Amino acid sequence: MAAAVGGNSAAVLFTISQRVRERLITLGYSEAEIDALDPLRAAAIIQASPQKPKAKQDRFQLRFTCNVCETPNAHSISRHAYTKGTVIVNCPGCNSTHLIADHLNWIEDDFKTLEQYMAKRGTPVRNLVTGGAGVSAAAQAATLLDYDEDEPEDANQPVSRPIEGISDDQAARIREALQAAKRRQRPGS
């Protein structure tokens, strides 16, 4: 939305519309963060966010703050991908990639989920659940994620399973690209 500035000035002041403001709130931005955003930057964030509904309906929303640019992130994640596959998200602020889950061991051999990684570091993770159906779904997902650290892994089980449409070469390139990006982001590398 544009508003003319009074006097002899020919400047135009742009503000963030209510519709854009509401969309940014659904993406995890607070009112204060939205007020501090440049309108062009807000439009770029909206444009980079997913527009169409996701195919898998059993989903949850993941919210976190990017450790590179401190931008709040909100991503809709398939529960199946989080508990069985590999999930990588991009920060809308700096375009950094964040590994959320890697049950296929494509990227890291000792990384399964972001929750387990944060628990190893001693960093708290908050799980927010609203509504009766959400509470039961969260309880069911929590039982799926429980594992016994003392129980040895089955040596006969393959480390990774191929996914339809992704060749071993493509998986290797994805793994190498993400590892290279991580090395570039580490201080002193």
mmCIF file of the C-alpha atoms, coordinates in Angstrom:
data_MODEL
# 
_entry.id   MODEL 
# 
loop_
_atom_site.group_PDB 
_atom_site.id 
_atom_site.type_symbol 
_atom_site.label_atom_id 
_atom_site.label_alt_id 
_atom_site.label_comp_id 
_atom_site.label_asym_id 
_atom_site.label_entity_id 
_atom_site.label_seq_id 
_atom_site.pdbx_PDB_ins_code 
_atom_site.Cartn_x 
_atom_site.Cartn_y 
_atom_site.Cartn_z 
_atom_site.occupancy 
_atom_site.B_iso_or_equiv 
_atom_site.pdbx_formal_charge 
_atom_site.auth_seq_id 
_atom_site.auth_comp_id 
_atom_site.auth_asym_id 
_atom_site.auth_atom_id 
_atom_site.pdbx_PDB_model_num 
ATOM 1   C CA . MET A 1 1   ? 0.000  0.000   0.000  1.00 0.00 ? 1   MET A CA 1 
ATOM 2   C CA . ALA A 1 2   ? 1.387  3.437   -0.864 1.00 0.00 ? 2   ALA A CA 1 
ATOM 3   C CA . ALA A 1 3   ? 0.669  6.732   0.886  1.00 0.00 ? 3   ALA A CA 1 
ATOM 4   C CA . ALA A 1 4   ? 1.695  10.160  -0.363 1.00 0.00 ? 4   ALA A CA 1 
ATOM 5   C CA . VAL A 1 5   ? 3.881  12.227  1.915  1.00 0.00 ? 5   VAL A CA 1 
ATOM 6   C CA . GLY A 1 6   ? 2.640  15.810  2.440  1.00 0.00 ? 6   GLY A CA 1 
ATOM 7   C CA . GLY A 1 7   ? 4.133  19.129  1.375  1.00 0.00 ? 7   GLY A CA 1 
ATOM 8   C CA . ASN A 1 8   ? 6.151  19.683  -1.777 1.00 0.00 ? 8   ASN A CA 1 
ATOM 9   C CA . SER A 1 9   ? 7.725  16.263  -1.430 1.00 0.00 ? 9   SER A CA 1 
ATOM 10  C CA . ALA A 1 10  ? 7.286  13.741  -4.216 1.00 0.00 ? 10  ALA A CA 1 
ATOM 11  C CA . ALA A 1 11  ? 8.171  10.736  -2.066 1.00 0.00 ? 11  ALA A CA 1 
ATOM 12  C CA . VAL A 1 12  ? 5.916  7.721   -1.699 1.00 0.00 ? 12  VAL A CA 1 
ATOM 13  C CA . LEU A 1 13  ? 5.851  5.724   1.523  1.00 0.00 ? 13  LEU A CA 1 
ATOM 14  C CA . PHE A 1 14  ? 5.154  1.985   1.187  1.00 0.00 ? 14  PHE A CA 1 
ATOM 15  C CA . THR A 1 15  ? 3.632  0.001   4.032  1.00 0.00 ? 15  THR A CA 1 
ATOM 16  C CA . ILE A 1 16  ? 2.877  -3.679  4.481  1.00 0.00 ? 16  ILE A CA 1 
ATOM 17  C CA . SER A 1 17  ? -0.781 -4.484  3.709  1.00 0.00 ? 17  SER A CA 1 
ATOM 18  C CA . GLN A 1 18  ? -2.993 -6.308  6.198  1.00 0.00 ? 18  GLN A CA 1 
ATOM 19  C CA . ARG A 1 19  ? -3.162 -9.369  3.904  1.00 0.00 ? 19  ARG A CA 1 
ATOM 20  C CA . VAL A 1 20  ? 0.651  -9.590  3.688  1.00 0.00 ? 20  VAL A CA 1 
ATOM 21  C CA . ARG A 1 21  ? 0.871  -9.009  7.459  1.00 0.00 ? 21  ARG A CA 1 
ATOM 22  C CA . GLU A 1 22  ? -1.528 -11.929 8.116  1.00 0.00 ? 22  GLU A CA 1 
ATOM 23  C CA . ARG A 1 23  ? 0.434  -14.215 5.771  1.00 0.00 ? 23  ARG A CA 1 
ATOM 24  C CA . LEU A 1 24  ? 3.713  -13.327 7.538  1.00 0.00 ? 24  LEU A CA 1 
ATOM 25  C CA . ILE A 1 25  ? 2.104  -14.168 10.884 1.00 0.00 ? 25  ILE A CA 1 
ATOM 26  C CA . THR A 1 26  ? 1.159  -17.624 9.546  1.00 0.00 ? 26  THR A CA 1 
ATOM 27  C CA . LEU A 1 27  ? 4.809  -18.033 8.508  1.00 0.00 ? 27  LEU A CA 1 
ATOM 28  C CA . GLY A 1 28  ? 5.931  -17.454 12.108 1.00 0.00 ? 28  GLY A CA 1 
ATOM 29  C CA . TYR A 1 29  ? 6.810  -13.754 12.160 1.00 0.00 ? 29  TYR A CA 1 
ATOM 30  C CA . SER A 1 30  ? 5.819  -11.646 15.175 1.00 0.00 ? 30  SER A CA 1 
ATOM 31  C CA . GLU A 1 31  ? 4.144  -8.230  14.877 1.00 0.00 ? 31  GLU A CA 1 
ATOM 32  C CA . ALA A 1 32  ? 7.413  -6.529  15.903 1.00 0.00 ? 32  ALA A CA 1 
ATOM 33  C CA . GLU A 1 33  ? 9.397  -8.438  13.275 1.00 0.00 ? 33  GLU A CA 1 
ATOM 34  C CA . ILE A 1 34  ? 6.833  -7.551  10.602 1.00 0.00 ? 34  ILE A CA 1 
ATOM 35  C CA . ASP A 1 35  ? 6.936  -3.875  11.596 1.00 0.00 ? 35  ASP A CA 1 
ATOM 36  C CA . ALA A 1 36  ? 10.731 -3.920  11.214 1.00 0.00 ? 36  ALA A CA 1 
ATOM 37  C CA . LEU A 1 37  ? 10.598 -5.511  7.742  1.00 0.00 ? 37  LEU A CA 1 
ATOM 38  C CA . ASP A 1 38  ? 11.060 -3.520  4.566  1.00 0.00 ? 38  ASP A CA 1 
ATOM 39  C CA . PRO A 1 39  ? 7.890  -3.940  2.415  1.00 0.00 ? 39  PRO A CA 1 
ATOM 40  C CA . LEU A 1 40  ? 9.947  -5.253  -0.517 1.00 0.00 ? 40  LEU A CA 1 
ATOM 41  C CA . ARG A 1 41  ? 11.607 -7.814  1.769  1.00 0.00 ? 41  ARG A CA 1 
ATOM 42  C CA . ALA A 1 42  ? 8.180  -8.851  3.119  1.00 0.00 ? 42  ALA A CA 1 
ATOM 43  C CA . ALA A 1 43  ? 6.927  -9.356  -0.445 1.00 0.00 ? 43  ALA A CA 1 
ATOM 44  C CA . ALA A 1 44  ? 9.989  -11.480 -1.273 1.00 0.00 ? 44  ALA A CA 1 
ATOM 45  C CA . ILE A 1 45  ? 9.393  -13.679 1.789  1.00 0.00 ? 45  ILE A CA 1 
ATOM 46  C CA . ILE A 1 46  ? 5.736  -14.182 0.808  1.00 0.00 ? 46  ILE A CA 1 
ATOM 47  C CA . GLN A 1 47  ? 6.692  -14.994 -2.775 1.00 0.00 ? 47  GLN A CA 1 
ATOM 48  C CA . ALA A 1 48  ? 9.270  -17.582 -1.626 1.00 0.00 ? 48  ALA A CA 1 
ATOM 49  C CA . SER A 1 49  ? 6.792  -19.336 0.684  1.00 0.00 ? 49  SER A CA 1 
ATOM 50  C CA . PRO A 1 50  ? 4.788  -22.336 -0.572 1.00 0.00 ? 50  PRO A CA 1 
ATOM 51  C CA . GLN A 1 51  ? 1.484  -21.338 -2.193 1.00 0.00 ? 51  GLN A CA 1 
ATOM 52  C CA . LYS A 1 52  ? -0.328 -24.576 -3.028 1.00 0.00 ? 52  LYS A CA 1 
ATOM 53  C CA . PRO A 1 53  ? -1.660 -27.097 -0.520 1.00 0.00 ? 53  PRO A CA 1 
ATOM 54  C CA . LYS A 1 54  ? 0.589  -30.073 0.149  1.00 0.00 ? 54  LYS A CA 1 
ATOM 55  C CA . ALA A 1 55  ? -0.306 -33.540 -1.166 1.00 0.00 ? 55  ALA A CA 1 
ATOM 56  C CA . LYS A 1 56  ? 0.209  -35.355 2.157  1.00 0.00 ? 56  LYS A CA 1 
ATOM 57  C CA . GLN A 1 57  ? -2.474 -34.237 4.590  1.00 0.00 ? 57  GLN A CA 1 
ATOM 58  C CA . ASP A 1 58  ? -0.924 -35.716 7.767  1.00 0.00 ? 58  ASP A CA 1 
ATOM 59  C CA . ARG A 1 59  ? 1.319  -32.740 8.480  1.00 0.00 ? 59  ARG A CA 1 
ATOM 60  C CA . PHE A 1 60  ? 2.615  -30.607 11.311 1.00 0.00 ? 60  PHE A CA 1 
ATOM 61  C CA . GLN A 1 61  ? 4.055  -27.122 11.409 1.00 0.00 ? 61  GLN A CA 1 
ATOM 62  C CA . LEU A 1 62  ? 7.689  -26.706 12.377 1.00 0.00 ? 62  LEU A CA 1 
ATOM 63  C CA . ARG A 1 63  ? 8.815  -23.303 13.656 1.00 0.00 ? 63  ARG A CA 1 
ATOM 64  C CA . PHE A 1 64  ? 12.390 -22.357 14.442 1.00 0.00 ? 64  PHE A CA 1 
ATOM 65  C CA . THR A 1 65  ? 14.814 -19.451 14.193 1.00 0.00 ? 65  THR A CA 1 
ATOM 66  C CA . CYS A 1 66  ? 17.561 -19.720 11.573 1.00 0.00 ? 66  CYS A CA 1 
ATOM 67  C CA . ASN A 1 67  ? 20.962 -20.001 13.248 1.00 0.00 ? 67  ASN A CA 1 
ATOM 68  C CA . VAL A 1 68  ? 22.587 -18.151 10.320 1.00 0.00 ? 68  VAL A CA 1 
ATOM 69  C CA . CYS A 1 69  ? 20.425 -15.027 9.873  1.00 0.00 ? 69  CYS A CA 1 
ATOM 70  C CA . GLU A 1 70  ? 18.090 -15.219 12.932 1.00 0.00 ? 70  GLU A CA 1 
ATOM 71  C CA . THR A 1 71  ? 14.988 -15.231 10.672 1.00 0.00 ? 71  THR A CA 1 
ATOM 72  C CA . PRO A 1 72  ? 11.939 -17.003 12.136 1.00 0.00 ? 72  PRO A CA 1 
ATOM 73  C CA . ASN A 1 73  ? 10.971 -19.993 9.970  1.00 0.00 ? 73  ASN A CA 1 
ATOM 74  C CA . ALA A 1 74  ? 7.661  -21.844 9.678  1.00 0.00 ? 74  ALA A CA 1 
ATOM 75  C CA . HIS A 1 75  ? 7.428  -24.939 7.488  1.00 0.00 ? 75  HIS A CA 1 
ATOM 76  C CA . SER A 1 76  ? 4.663  -27.479 6.929  1.00 0.00 ? 76  SER A CA 1 
ATOM 77  C CA . ILE A 1 77  ? 6.247  -30.937 7.253  1.00 0.00 ? 77  ILE A CA 1 
ATOM 78  C CA . SER A 1 78  ? 4.793  -34.303 6.268  1.00 0.00 ? 78  SER A CA 1 
ATOM 79  C CA . ARG A 1 79  ? 4.699  -36.535 9.329  1.00 0.00 ? 79  ARG A CA 1 
ATOM 80  C CA . HIS A 1 80  ? 5.640  -39.510 7.127  1.00 0.00 ? 80  HIS A CA 1 
ATOM 81  C CA . ALA A 1 81  ? 8.732  -37.733 5.759  1.00 0.00 ? 81  ALA A CA 1 
ATOM 82  C CA . TYR A 1 82  ? 9.768  -36.646 9.259  1.00 0.00 ? 82  TYR A CA 1 
ATOM 83  C CA . THR A 1 83  ? 9.469  -40.132 10.768 1.00 0.00 ? 83  THR A CA 1 
ATOM 84  C CA . LYS A 1 84  ? 10.649 -42.230 7.788  1.00 0.00 ? 84  LYS A CA 1 
ATOM 85  C CA . GLY A 1 85  ? 12.536 -40.055 5.283  1.00 0.00 ? 85  GLY A CA 1 
ATOM 86  C CA . THR A 1 86  ? 14.842 -37.091 4.840  1.00 0.00 ? 86  THR A CA 1 
ATOM 87  C CA . VAL A 1 87  ? 13.539 -33.530 5.346  1.00 0.00 ? 87  VAL A CA 1 
ATOM 88  C CA . ILE A 1 88  ? 15.526 -30.453 4.300  1.00 0.00 ? 88  ILE A CA 1 
ATOM 89  C CA . VAL A 1 89  ? 14.059 -26.934 4.447  1.00 0.00 ? 89  VAL A CA 1 
ATOM 90  C CA . ASN A 1 90  ? 15.322 -23.592 3.139  1.00 0.00 ? 90  ASN A CA 1 
ATOM 91  C CA . CYS A 1 91  ? 15.347 -20.430 5.242  1.00 0.00 ? 91  CYS A CA 1 
ATOM 92  C CA . PRO A 1 92  ? 13.350 -17.668 3.492  1.00 0.00 ? 92  PRO A CA 1 
ATOM 93  C CA . GLY A 1 93  ? 15.682 -15.066 5.000  1.00 0.00 ? 93  GLY A CA 1 
ATOM 94  C CA . CYS A 1 94  ? 19.104 -16.244 3.789  1.00 0.00 ? 94  CYS A CA 1 
ATOM 95  C CA . ASN A 1 95  ? 18.286 -19.350 1.711  1.00 0.00 ? 95  ASN A CA 1 
ATOM 96  C CA . SER A 1 96  ? 20.393 -21.572 4.002  1.00 0.00 ? 96  SER A CA 1 
ATOM 97  C CA . THR A 1 97  ? 19.416 -25.234 4.070  1.00 0.00 ? 97  THR A CA 1 
ATOM 98  C CA . HIS A 1 98  ? 18.457 -26.833 7.381  1.00 0.00 ? 98  HIS A CA 1 
ATOM 99  C CA . LEU A 1 99  ? 18.428 -30.591 7.916  1.00 0.00 ? 99  LEU A CA 1 
ATOM 100 C CA . ILE A 1 100 ? 15.313 -31.514 9.905  1.00 0.00 ? 100 ILE A CA 1 
ATOM 101 C CA . ALA A 1 101 ? 15.259 -35.319 9.621  1.00 0.00 ? 101 ALA A CA 1 
ATOM 102 C CA . ASP A 1 102 ? 17.496 -37.913 7.963  1.00 0.00 ? 102 ASP A CA 1 
ATOM 103 C CA . HIS A 1 103 ? 16.242 -41.446 8.550  1.00 0.00 ? 103 HIS A CA 1 
ATOM 104 C CA . LEU A 1 104 ? 17.732 -42.491 5.186  1.00 0.00 ? 104 LEU A CA 1 
ATOM 105 C CA . ASN A 1 105 ? 21.279 -41.439 6.189  1.00 0.00 ? 105 ASN A CA 1 
ATOM 106 C CA . TRP A 1 106 ? 21.694 -39.422 3.008  1.00 0.00 ? 106 TRP A CA 1 
ATOM 107 C CA . ILE A 1 107 ? 23.312 -36.450 4.703  1.00 0.00 ? 107 ILE A CA 1 
ATOM 108 C CA . GLU A 1 108 ? 24.585 -37.469 8.141  1.00 0.00 ? 108 GLU A CA 1 
ATOM 109 C CA . ASP A 1 109 ? 25.167 -40.976 9.462  1.00 0.00 ? 109 ASP A CA 1 
ATOM 110 C CA . ASP A 1 110 ? 24.481 -40.120 13.116 1.00 0.00 ? 110 ASP A CA 1 
ATOM 111 C CA . PHE A 1 111 ? 21.547 -37.717 12.599 1.00 0.00 ? 111 PHE A CA 1 
ATOM 112 C CA . LYS A 1 112 ? 17.924 -38.885 12.700 1.00 0.00 ? 112 LYS A CA 1 
ATOM 113 C CA . THR A 1 113 ? 15.777 -35.905 13.752 1.00 0.00 ? 113 THR A CA 1 
ATOM 114 C CA . LEU A 1 114 ? 16.277 -32.325 14.812 1.00 0.00 ? 114 LEU A CA 1 
ATOM 115 C CA . GLU A 1 115 ? 14.697 -33.154 18.185 1.00 0.00 ? 115 GLU A CA 1 
ATOM 116 C CA . GLN A 1 116 ? 17.259 -35.881 18.901 1.00 0.00 ? 116 GLN A CA 1 
ATOM 117 C CA . TYR A 1 117 ? 20.119 -33.621 17.775 1.00 0.00 ? 117 TYR A CA 1 
ATOM 118 C CA . MET A 1 118 ? 18.952 -30.784 20.030 1.00 0.00 ? 118 MET A CA 1 
ATOM 119 C CA . ALA A 1 119 ? 18.531 -33.198 22.963 1.00 0.00 ? 119 ALA A CA 1 
ATOM 120 C CA . LYS A 1 120 ? 22.159 -34.345 22.533 1.00 0.00 ? 120 LYS A CA 1 
ATOM 121 C CA . ARG A 1 121 ? 23.252 -30.696 22.659 1.00 0.00 ? 121 ARG A CA 1 
ATOM 122 C CA . GLY A 1 122 ? 21.125 -30.056 25.742 1.00 0.00 ? 122 GLY A CA 1 
ATOM 123 C CA . THR A 1 123 ? 19.017 -27.447 23.942 1.00 0.00 ? 123 THR A CA 1 
ATOM 124 C CA . PRO A 1 124 ? 15.313 -27.540 24.816 1.00 0.00 ? 124 PRO A CA 1 
ATOM 125 C CA . VAL A 1 125 ? 12.702 -28.134 22.117 1.00 0.00 ? 125 VAL A CA 1 
ATOM 126 C CA . ARG A 1 126 ? 9.108  -27.048 22.681 1.00 0.00 ? 126 ARG A CA 1 
ATOM 127 C CA . ASN A 1 127 ? 6.306  -29.127 21.185 1.00 0.00 ? 127 ASN A CA 1 
ATOM 128 C CA . LEU A 1 128 ? 3.081  -27.152 20.950 1.00 0.00 ? 128 LEU A CA 1 
ATOM 129 C CA . VAL A 1 129 ? -0.146 -29.036 20.363 1.00 0.00 ? 129 VAL A CA 1 
ATOM 130 C CA . THR A 1 130 ? -3.619 -27.551 20.087 1.00 0.00 ? 130 THR A CA 1 
ATOM 131 C CA . GLY A 1 131 ? -6.985 -29.280 19.892 1.00 0.00 ? 131 GLY A CA 1 
ATOM 132 C CA . GLY A 1 132 ? -8.114 -32.794 20.802 1.00 0.00 ? 132 GLY A CA 1 
ATOM 133 C CA . ALA A 1 133 ? -7.113 -34.392 17.484 1.00 0.00 ? 133 ALA A CA 1 
ATOM 134 C CA . GLY A 1 134 ? -3.730 -32.679 17.682 1.00 0.00 ? 134 GLY A CA 1 
ATOM 135 C CA . VAL A 1 135 ? -3.065 -34.051 21.148 1.00 0.00 ? 135 VAL A CA 1 
ATOM 136 C CA . SER A 1 136 ? -3.755 -37.653 20.100 1.00 0.00 ? 136 SER A CA 1 
ATOM 137 C CA . ALA A 1 137 ? -1.712 -37.266 16.897 1.00 0.00 ? 137 ALA A CA 1 
ATOM 138 C CA . ALA A 1 138 ? 1.212  -35.853 18.878 1.00 0.00 ? 138 ALA A CA 1 
ATOM 139 C CA . ALA A 1 139 ? 1.050  -38.723 21.356 1.00 0.00 ? 139 ALA A CA 1 
ATOM 140 C CA . GLN A 1 140 ? 1.034  -41.243 18.504 1.00 0.00 ? 140 GLN A CA 1 
ATOM 141 C CA . ALA A 1 141 ? 3.986  -39.519 16.790 1.00 0.00 ? 141 ALA A CA 1 
ATOM 142 C CA . ALA A 1 142 ? 5.926  -39.443 20.056 1.00 0.00 ? 142 ALA A CA 1 
ATOM 143 C CA . THR A 1 143 ? 5.604  -43.218 20.413 1.00 0.00 ? 143 THR A CA 1 
ATOM 144 C CA . LEU A 1 144 ? 6.901  -43.636 16.851 1.00 0.00 ? 144 LEU A CA 1 
ATOM 145 C CA . LEU A 1 145 ? 9.962  -41.517 17.632 1.00 0.00 ? 145 LEU A CA 1 
ATOM 146 C CA . ASP A 1 146 ? 10.914 -43.283 20.878 1.00 0.00 ? 146 ASP A CA 1 
ATOM 147 C CA . TYR A 1 147 ? 14.007 -45.425 20.545 1.00 0.00 ? 147 TYR A CA 1 
ATOM 148 C CA . ASP A 1 148 ? 16.360 -47.261 22.854 1.00 0.00 ? 148 ASP A CA 1 
ATOM 149 C CA . GLU A 1 149 ? 19.883 -45.822 22.617 1.00 0.00 ? 149 GLU A CA 1 
ATOM 150 C CA . ASP A 1 150 ? 21.372 -48.930 24.261 1.00 0.00 ? 150 ASP A CA 1 
ATOM 151 C CA . GLU A 1 151 ? 19.787 -51.295 21.730 1.00 0.00 ? 151 GLU A CA 1 
ATOM 152 C CA . PRO A 1 152 ? 22.251 -52.101 18.919 1.00 0.00 ? 152 PRO A CA 1 
ATOM 153 C CA . GLU A 1 153 ? 21.122 -51.430 15.383 1.00 0.00 ? 153 GLU A CA 1 
ATOM 154 C CA . ASP A 1 154 ? 20.345 -54.409 13.183 1.00 0.00 ? 154 ASP A CA 1 
ATOM 155 C CA . ALA A 1 155 ? 23.503 -55.054 11.147 1.00 0.00 ? 155 ALA A CA 1 
ATOM 156 C CA . ASN A 1 156 ? 21.470 -56.721 8.393  1.00 0.00 ? 156 ASN A CA 1 
ATOM 157 C CA . GLN A 1 157 ? 19.298 -53.654 7.874  1.00 0.00 ? 157 GLN A CA 1 
ATOM 158 C CA . PRO A 1 158 ? 20.529 -51.432 5.011  1.00 0.00 ? 158 PRO A CA 1 
ATOM 159 C CA . VAL A 1 159 ? 21.901 -48.042 6.024  1.00 0.00 ? 159 VAL A CA 1 
ATOM 160 C CA . SER A 1 160 ? 19.779 -46.313 3.412  1.00 0.00 ? 160 SER A CA 1 
ATOM 161 C CA . ARG A 1 161 ? 16.975 -47.271 1.090  1.00 0.00 ? 161 ARG A CA 1 
ATOM 162 C CA . PRO A 1 162 ? 16.574 -45.890 -2.419 1.00 0.00 ? 162 PRO A CA 1 
ATOM 163 C CA . ILE A 1 163 ? 13.644 -43.586 -3.015 1.00 0.00 ? 163 ILE A CA 1 
ATOM 164 C CA . GLU A 1 164 ? 11.697 -43.805 -6.237 1.00 0.00 ? 164 GLU A CA 1 
ATOM 165 C CA . GLY A 1 165 ? 12.849 -41.079 -8.625 1.00 0.00 ? 165 GLY A CA 1 
ATOM 166 C CA . ILE A 1 166 ? 16.193 -40.401 -6.844 1.00 0.00 ? 166 ILE A CA 1 
ATOM 167 C CA . SER A 1 167 ? 19.223 -42.270 -8.112 1.00 0.00 ? 167 SER A CA 1 
ATOM 168 C CA . ASP A 1 168 ? 22.202 -43.167 -5.924 1.00 0.00 ? 168 ASP A CA 1 
ATOM 169 C CA . ASP A 1 169 ? 24.227 -40.584 -7.861 1.00 0.00 ? 169 ASP A CA 1 
ATOM 170 C CA . GLN A 1 170 ? 21.652 -37.855 -7.145 1.00 0.00 ? 170 GLN A CA 1 
ATOM 171 C CA . ALA A 1 171 ? 21.567 -38.806 -3.462 1.00 0.00 ? 171 ALA A CA 1 
ATOM 172 C CA . ALA A 1 172 ? 25.371 -38.634 -3.308 1.00 0.00 ? 172 ALA A CA 1 
ATOM 173 C CA . ARG A 1 173 ? 25.363 -35.192 -4.964 1.00 0.00 ? 173 ARG A CA 1 
ATOM 174 C CA . ILE A 1 174 ? 22.707 -33.917 -2.528 1.00 0.00 ? 174 ILE A CA 1 
ATOM 175 C CA . ARG A 1 175 ? 24.728 -35.244 0.413  1.00 0.00 ? 175 ARG A CA 1 
ATOM 176 C CA . GLU A 1 176 ? 27.974 -33.681 -0.898 1.00 0.00 ? 176 GLU A CA 1 
ATOM 177 C CA . ALA A 1 177 ? 26.328 -30.311 -1.591 1.00 0.00 ? 177 ALA A CA 1 
ATOM 178 C CA . LEU A 1 178 ? 24.813 -30.090 1.878  1.00 0.00 ? 178 LEU A CA 1 
ATOM 179 C CA . GLN A 1 179 ? 28.043 -31.144 3.568  1.00 0.00 ? 179 GLN A CA 1 
ATOM 180 C CA . ALA A 1 180 ? 29.957 -28.519 1.547  1.00 0.00 ? 180 ALA A CA 1 
ATOM 181 C CA . ALA A 1 181 ? 27.406 -25.876 2.549  1.00 0.00 ? 181 ALA A CA 1 
ATOM 182 C CA . LYS A 1 182 ? 27.791 -26.854 6.204  1.00 0.00 ? 182 LYS A CA 1 
ATOM 183 C CA . ARG A 1 183 ? 31.580 -26.597 5.954  1.00 0.00 ? 183 ARG A CA 1 
ATOM 184 C CA . ARG A 1 184 ? 31.277 -23.100 4.438  1.00 0.00 ? 184 ARG A CA 1 
ATOM 185 C CA . GLN A 1 185 ? 28.952 -21.989 7.253  1.00 0.00 ? 185 GLN A CA 1 
ATOM 186 C CA . ARG A 1 186 ? 31.191 -23.217 10.084 1.00 0.00 ? 186 ARG A CA 1 
ATOM 187 C CA . PRO A 1 187 ? 33.396 -20.519 11.605 1.00 0.00 ? 187 PRO A CA 1 
ATOM 188 C CA . GLY A 1 188 ? 37.095 -21.031 10.933 1.00 0.00 ? 188 GLY A CA 1 
ATOM 189 C CA . SER A 1 189 ? 36.533 -23.346 7.933  1.00 0.00 ? 189 SER A CA 1 
# 
